[in-house]
Amino acid sequence: MLRLCHREEKINIMQERSLKSYRKHISGIVGWIGVPGEGLQCLRRSFQLLVVAVVAAIIVNTRSSKRRKYPPGVGAWKIMRDLVLHKDKVAHRTFYQWAKHYGPVYSVRTGLSSAVLVLNSAKSCRQAMTDHHSSITAKKLTTALQVLSLDKTMVALSDYGRDHRLMKKLMVSHLLGTTPQRNNEFMREEMVEKLITSMHRELKETCNDTVNLSKIILDHLFPFALNQVIGRTVEPLFVEELGSEIVSVQRMYDLIVGDHATAALEINWRDFVPFINRWIPNKKLREMLNTVTKRRAAVVRALIRQQMELLSSGKEAKGYLDMLLKEGKVLSEEQLETAIWEPVIESTTTSHVAMVWAMFELAKHPHSQDRLHKEIEQVCGKKTLEEEDLGKLPYLKAIFYETVRRHSPLPLVPLRVVHEDVQIDGYHVPAGWKILINIWGVNNYEGEWENSEAWKPER
């Protein structure tokens, strides 16, 4: 018993010595930073107030965060399994399937980056693109699109600003506007006539009564798009950088459109984990993208040189490229090349997809064929269908709209960055998040389209 008491007394003495030593060290530190020893009590009070303030701020922030309603989030394993591991090239379908489970608006968080809000309904898209347009402007591109667009030089992929407005104004004024489109009407009529003639000839020459309609459409659509931009039928073209002459339409299509359309679909899983992309870039992918871009640039530069030679020899300036060479002196070399290439690839790919799918659906639905045929006969009789007749063909318009709904030529809109906190579909979306619009998901959203996977022009 005496030993135990003696032991407890020794422990108390040691604790008192430790406490005195601790106070001595604190006083020394306080004195070293310029606070007199008698101010130690004041410093303690200040420190206590600081701790209270920090804790209060954390509590307030936590409570306000709890009051905010955030969108449901997709689990990390689902993202790895469905997108990254499978290198999903039809991501729009994956996003659509997730919408069936999480709802039309949900978030996806990848790596250490901020979350991505995926929109699959028309209502949420209107809120993002119309109501909060000023808060959601800048675009975030994948590695493939960043390289292929020459770092956002394309109008469709550029951020809003002086360059965007300039490029868009030139394109609308000299190519997409009412006046230039009226002037190019004869080109469209000529293209349609050649297309129909080729289809009939192909049917007569084939023994098995099958025709590669996709190839026939592309063989006429691409030269037409190029003709609208260049202002003439393109002749065989020698490309100095490639050391060869391009004779076939297919070869030129591959270099200007086909290779880019394929490369744009390349999935770089490092895009999902940005800090890895910065430290360990996918060199093989970048080399492929740079090769595709350089080859395209070489062909476009050759087209520009050929056109400049024709203009210097006295050719009348009447095409889009001619106007750019005359009025677009403020454009850089990259902007000039993009201004020529962008309308060609965009009009060719989207129109080709829409036309092929429309013919496919009409082939599957004979009753729709019959109804369309009767409508055209009632309006046109025995004369050839002309552009001025299109406004009198509501069922033809319905076929077009339903085809584009069911088979979106552009299933996903490039990411946009949220600059300030917004509310979308009742959910809080903080600044720094990104917005992804799944057009394919919007067009097939079961909450807005009954039996959405069916092709029904009557709707």
C-alpha positions in Angstrom: 0.0 0.0 0.0 2.9 2.4 0.9 4.7 1.4 -2.3 1.5 2.2 -4.4 1.1 5.6 -2.7 4.8 6.4 -3.2 4.5 5.5 -6.9 1.4 7.7 -7.4 3.3 10.6 -5.7 6.2 10.2 -8.1 3.9 10.2 -11.1 2.3 13.5 -9.9 5.7 15.1 -9.4 6.7 14.0 -13.0 3.4 15.4 -14.4 4.0 18.8 -12.6 7.6 19.0 -14.0 6.3 18.2 -17.5 3.7 20.9 -17.3 6.2 23.4 -16.0 8.6 22.5 -18.9 5.7 22.8 -21.4 4.8 26.3 -20.1 8.5 27.3 -20.2 8.7 26.2 -23.8 5.5 28.0 -24.8 6.7 31.2 -23.0 10.0 30.9 -25.0 8.2 30.5 -28.3 5.8 33.4 -27.5 8.8 35.6 -26.5 10.6 34.6 -29.7 7.7 35.8 -31.9 7.6 39.1 -30.0 4.8 38.5 -27.6 5.7 39.2 -23.9 5.2 36.5 -21.4 2.4 38.3 -19.7 0.5 38.4 -23.1 0.3 34.6 -23.2 -3.2 34.7 -21.8 -4.3 37.1 -24.5 -2.8 34.8 -27.2 -4.7 31.9 -25.8 -8.0 33.8 -26.0 -7.2 34.8 -29.6 -6.4 31.2 -30.5 -9.6 30.0 -28.9 -11.6 32.5 -30.8 -9.9 31.4 -34.1 -10.8 27.8 -33.4 -14.4 28.7 -32.6 -14.7 30.7 -35.9 -13.2 27.9 -38.0 -15.5 25.3 -36.4 -18.5 27.6 -36.9 -17.7 28.2 -40.6 -17.4 24.4 -41.1 -20.8 23.8 -39.4 -22.5 26.6 -41.4 -21.0 25.3 -44.7 -22.0 21.7 -43.9 -25.6 22.7 -43.1 -25.9 24.8 -46.2 -24.5 22.0 -48.3 -27.0 19.6 -46.8 -29.8 22.0 -47.7 -28.7 22.1 -51.4 -30.0 19.3 -53.5 -27.2 17.7 -55.6 -27.9 15.4 -58.6 -27.5 11.6 -58.1 -24.0 10.3 -58.9 -22.9 7.3 -60.9 -20.7 5.0 -59.0 -16.9 4.8 -59.8 -17.1 1.1 -60.7 -19.9 1.7 -63.2 -17.7 4.4 -64.9 -14.7 2.2 -65.0 -16.6 -0.9 -66.3 -18.9 0.8 -68.8 -16.7 3.5 -70.3 -13.0 3.2 -69.5 -12.4 -0.6 -69.5 -14.6 -1.2 -72.6 -13.3 2.0 -74.4 -16.9 2.7 -75.2 -17.3 4.4 -78.6 -21.1 4.6 -78.3 -21.0 6.4 -74.9 -24.3 8.1 -75.7 -26.1 4.7 -75.3 -24.3 4.1 -72.0 -25.4 7.5 -70.7 -28.9 6.7 -71.8 -28.9 3.4 -69.9 -27.7 5.2 -66.8 -30.5 7.7 -67.2 -33.0 4.9 -66.9 -31.6 4.1 -63.4 -30.6 7.5 -62.1 -33.0 9.8 -63.9 -32.6 12.2 -66.8 -30.1 14.4 -64.8 -27.2 12.9 -63.0 -23.5 13.5 -62.2 -20.4 11.5 -63.2 -17.2 12.1 -61.3 -14.0 10.8 -62.8 -10.5 10.9 -61.2 -9.7 13.9 -59.1 -11.4 16.3 -61.5 -14.7 18.1 -60.9 -18.0 16.3 -61.7 -19.7 16.2 -65.1 -23.5 16.8 -65.2 -25.1 14.6 -67.9 -28.4 15.9 -69.3 -30.8 13.5 -71.0 -34.1 15.6 -71.2 -35.2 18.5 -73.2 -36.3 20.5 -70.1 -32.8 20.3 -68.5 -31.1 21.2 -71.8 -33.3 24.3 -72.3 -32.3 25.4 -68.8 -28.6 24.9 -69.4 -28.4 26.3 -73.0 -31.0 29.1 -72.7 -31.7 30.2 -69.1 -28.1 29.8 -67.9 -26.4 30.4 -71.3 -24.1 33.2 -69.9 -23.0 30.9 -67.0 -22.1 27.9 -69.2 -20.1 29.0 -72.2 -16.5 27.6 -72.4 -16.1 24.2 -74.0 -13.9 21.4 -72.7 -12.8 19.1 -75.5 -11.4 15.6 -75.6 -7.8 15.0 -76.6 -9.0 14.0 -80.1 -11.2 17.0 -80.7 -8.6 19.4 -79.2 -6.0 18.3 -81.7 -8.3 17.8 -84.7 -9.9 21.3 -84.2 -6.5 22.9 -84.1 -7.1 24.0 -80.5 -10.7 25.2 -80.9 -10.3 27.0 -84.2 -13.5 25.4 -85.6 -16.6 27.5 -85.1 -18.6 24.6 -83.7 -16.0 23.9 -81.1 -14.6 27.3 -80.3 -15.4 29.4 -77.2 -17.5 32.6 -77.6 -15.2 35.5 -78.4 -13.9 37.7 -81.1 -12.5 34.9 -83.3 -15.7 32.9 -82.9 -17.9 35.8 -84.0 -15.6 36.6 -86.9 -15.5 33.0 -88.3 -19.3 32.6 -87.8 -20.1 35.8 -89.5 -18.0 34.9 -92.6 -19.6 31.5 -92.8 -23.1 32.7 -92.5 -22.7 35.7 -94.8 -21.0 33.9 -97.6 -22.1 30.3 -97.3 -25.1 29.5 -95.0 -27.1 32.6 -95.4 -30.3 32.9 -97.6 -28.6 34.7 -100.5 -25.6 32.3 -100.9 -27.9 29.3 -100.6 -30.3 30.7 -103.2 -27.3 31.2 -105.5 -26.2 27.6 -104.9 -29.6 26.1 -105.7 -28.5 25.0 -109.2 -25.7 22.9 -107.5 -28.2 21.1 -105.3 -30.5 20.3 -108.2 -27.6 19.0 -110.3 -26.4 16.9 -107.4 -29.9 15.3 -106.8 -30.3 14.6 -110.6 -26.9 12.9 -110.7 -27.6 10.9 -107.5 -30.9 9.5 -108.9 -29.3 8.7 -112.2 -26.5 6.8 -110.4 -29.0 4.8 -108.4 -30.9 3.7 -111.5 -27.8 2.8 -113.3 -26.5 0.8 -110.4 -29.7 -1.1 -110.1 -29.6 -2.0 -113.8 -25.9 -3.1 -113.7 -26.1 -5.2 -110.5 -27.3 -8.8 -110.8 -28.4 -9.4 -107.2 -30.7 -6.3 -107.1 -28.8 -4.8 -104.1 -27.2 -1.4 -104.2 -24.7 0.2 -101.8 -26.9 3.3 -101.2 -24.5 4.7 -98.6 -21.6 4.8 -101.0 -23.7 6.3 -103.9 -24.9 9.1 -101.6 -21.4 9.8 -100.3 -19.9 9.8 -103.8 -22.3 12.7 -104.7 -22.7 14.5 -101.4 -18.9 15.1 -100.7 -18.2 16.6 -104.2 -21.3 18.8 -103.7 -20.1 20.1 -100.3 -16.6 20.7 -101.7 -18.2 22.5 -104.8 -20.2 24.8 -102.5 -17.0 25.8 -100.7 -14.6 26.0 -103.5 -17.0 27.3 -106.1 -16.2 24.7 -108.8 -15.7 21.0 -109.4 -12.3 20.1 -108.0 -9.8 18.8 -110.5 -7.0 16.3 -109.9 -4.9 17.9 -107.2 -1.1 17.6 -106.6 -0.2 17.8 -102.9 3.4 18.7 -102.5 3.7 17.6 -98.9 2.3 14.2 -99.7 4.4 13.9 -102.9 1.4 12.6 -104.9 -1.6 13.6 -107.0 -5.1 13.0 -105.7 -7.3 11.8 -108.5 -10.1 9.9 -106.9 -13.0 11.4 -105.0 -12.7 8.6 -102.4 -9.0 9.5 -101.7 -9.8 13.1 -101.1 -12.8 12.2 -99.0 -10.6 10.0 -96.7 -8.0 12.8 -96.3 -10.4 15.6 -95.6 -13.4 13.9 -93.9 -13.2 10.1 -93.4 -9.9 9.9 -91.4 -11.1 12.8 -89.1 -14.5 11.3 -88.5 -12.8 8.0 -87.4 -10.1 9.8 -85.3 -12.7 11.9 -83.5 -14.3 8.7 -82.0 -11.0 7.6 -80.4 -11.4 7.2 -76.7 -8.5 8.3 -74.5 -9.2 7.0 -71.0 -6.7 9.5 -69.7 -9.3 12.2 -70.5 -11.3 10.7 -67.6 -8.3 11.2 -65.2 -6.8 14.6 -66.3 -3.8 14.7 -63.9 -2.6 11.4 -65.4 -3.1 12.8 -68.9 -0.8 15.7 -68.1 2.0 13.5 -66.7 1.6 10.3 -68.8 0.1 11.4 -72.2 -1.0 8.9 -74.8 1.8 9.5 -77.3 0.5 6.9 -79.8 -2.9 8.6 -80.0 -1.4 12.1 -80.3 1.0 10.9 -83.1 -2.0 9.5 -85.0 -4.1 12.6 -84.5 -1.2 14.9 -85.6 -0.6 12.7 -88.7 -4.3 13.0 -89.7 -4.3 16.8 -89.1 -1.1 17.4 -91.1 -2.4 15.4 -94.1 -5.6 17.3 -94.1 -3.8 20.6 -93.8 -1.6 19.7 -96.8 -4.7 18.9 -99.0 -6.5 22.1 -97.9 -3.4 24.3 -98.6 -3.1 22.7 -102.0 -6.7 23.6 -102.7 -6.1 27.2 -101.7 -3.0 27.4 -103.9 -4.9 26.0 -106.8 -7.7 28.5 -106.3 -5.3 31.5 -106.0 -3.7 30.5 -109.3 -7.1 30.4 -111.0 -8.0 33.8 -109.6 -4.7 35.3 -110.7 -5.4 34.0 -114.2 -8.7 35.9 -114.4 -11.3 33.5 -113.0 -14.4 35.2 -111.6 -14.6 35.2 -107.8 -18.0 33.6 -106.9 -17.3 30.9 -104.3 -17.0 30.9 -100.6 -13.2 30.4 -100.8 -13.0 33.3 -103.2 -14.7 35.6 -100.8 -12.4 34.4 -98.0 -9.3 35.2 -100.0 -10.7 38.6 -100.9 -12.3 39.7 -97.6 -10.8 37.4 -95.0 -7.3 39.0 -94.9 -7.6 39.2 -91.1 -7.7 35.4 -90.8 -4.6 33.5 -89.8 -3.4 30.6 -92.0 -5.0 28.1 -89.6 -8.3 30.0 -89.5 -8.4 30.1 -93.3 -7.8 26.4 -93.6 -10.4 25.6 -91.0 -13.0 28.0 -92.6 -12.7 25.8 -95.7 -12.5 22.4 -94.1 -15.2 22.8 -91.4 -18.3 23.2 -93.6 -17.2 20.3 -95.8 -16.8 17.8 -93.0 -19.9 19.0 -91.0 -22.3 19.0 -94.0 -21.0 15.8 -95.4 -21.1 13.7 -92.2 -24.5 14.9 -90.9 -26.3 14.9 -94.2 -24.9 11.5 -95.1 -26.0 9.9 -91.8 -29.5 11.5 -92.0 -30.1 10.4 -95.7 -28.8 6.8 -95.2 -31.0 6.3 -92.1 -34.0 7.8 -93.7 -33.7 5.4 -96.7 -33.1 2.5 -94.3 -36.3 3.3 -92.2 -38.4 3.8 -95.4 -37.2 0.4 -96.7 -38.3 -1.2 -93.4 -41.7 0.6 -93.4 -43.5 0.1 -96.8 -46.7 1.9 -95.5 -44.6 5.0 -94.9 -43.2 4.7 -98.5 -46.7 4.5 -99.9 -47.9 7.5 -97.9 -44.9 9.6 -98.9 -45.3 8.6 -102.6 -49.0 9.6 -102.6 -48.1 13.0 -101.0 -45.5 13.7 -103.6 -47.9 12.7 -106.4 -50.6 15.0 -105.1 -48.3 18.0 -104.9 -46.1 17.5 -108.0 -48.1 15.2 -110.3 -45.8 14.1 -113.1 -43.3 17.0 -112.9 -40.0 16.7 -111.1 -40.0 17.6 -107.4 -38.4 21.0 -106.8 -37.2 22.8 -103.7 -40.2 25.2 -103.7 -42.4 22.1 -103.3 -40.8 21.0 -100.0 -43.0 23.3 -97.9 -46.1 21.5 -99.3 -44.9 18.1 -98.1 -45.6 17.8 -94.4 -45.1 14.0 -94.2 -41.7 14.3 -95.9 -40.7 16.9 -93.2 -42.1 14.5 -90.5 -39.9 11.7 -91.9 -36.8 13.9 -91.7 -37.5 15.1 -88.1 -38.3 11.5 -86.9 -35.1 10.2 -88.6 -32.9 12.8 -87.0 -34.6 12.1 -83.6 -34.1 8.4 -83.8 -30.7 8.5 -85.4 -28.9 11.6 -84.2 -26.0 12.5 -86.5 -24.3 14.2 -83.5 -25.2 12.1 -80.4 -23.2 14.1 -77.9 -22.5 17.9 -77.5 -18.9 18.7 -76.4 -18.5 19.4 -72.7 -19.2 23.0 -71.4 -17.8 24.5 -68.2 -20.0 26.0 -65.6 -18.6 29.4 -64.5 -20.9 30.2 -61.7 -23.4 28.3 -59.5 -26.7 27.4 -61.3 -29.8 25.4 -60.7 -30.8 22.8 -63.4 -33.9 20.7 -63.0 -34.0 21.5 -59.3 -30.4 20.4 -58.7 -27.5 22.6 -57.5 -24.7 22.7 -60.0 -21.5 24.4 -58.5 -19.1 26.4 -60.5 -16.3 24.3 -62.0 -18.6 21.4 -62.9 -18.9 20.5 -66.6 -22.1 20.0 -68.6 -22.6 17.1 -71.1 -25.7 17.1 -73.3 -26.7 13.7 -74.5 -28.7 14.5 -77.7 -29.3 10.8 -78.3 -30.6 10.4 -74.8 -32.9 13.5 -75.1 -34.3 12.2 -78.4 -35.1 8.8 -76.9 -36.1 9.9 -73.3 -39.1 7.8 -72.4 -40.5 10.6 -70.3 -41.1 12.7 -73.4 -41.4 10.1 -76.2 -43.9 7.2 -76.1 -42.3 4.0 -77.4 -39.2 6.1 -78.1 -37.2 3.4 -79.9 -39.8 3.0 -82.6 -39.6 5.1 -85.8 -43.0 6.9 -86.2 -43.1 9.9 -88.5 -46.8 10.2 -87.6 -45.9 11.4 -84.1 
